[in-house]
């Protein structure tokens, strides 16, 4: 029997900047698209070039998408963090740790430096969650 595939959308996270979904629920697995530091109401960039403020907004947006699917940070099993500058690794880790502080098990993760991120972002974060 094929898994049901459902699009997850919420106005509490920015609309996609391209032809993709905020998240897709396939069976009990949620695949969240990469989140950058856009304000969901204005569509404007948040953080003013501060990588920690951008990371905070990325995770806030991701949290809204998780909530819309009936999940939370504790359901996240995998993340990918993209940085425009790998020297920001520890700064982003501080904010990332706050978001996942209540998880019994920290999600597995990759963190890579990207040549460029959408809209000039300093950080982008995606995740996979199990509901």
Secondary structure by P-SEA (a helix, b strand, c coil): cccbbbbbbbccccccccccccbbbcccbbbbccccccccccccccccccaaaaaaaaaaaaaaaaaaaccccccccbbbbbbccccaaaaaaaaaaaaaccccccccbbbbbbccccccccccccccccc
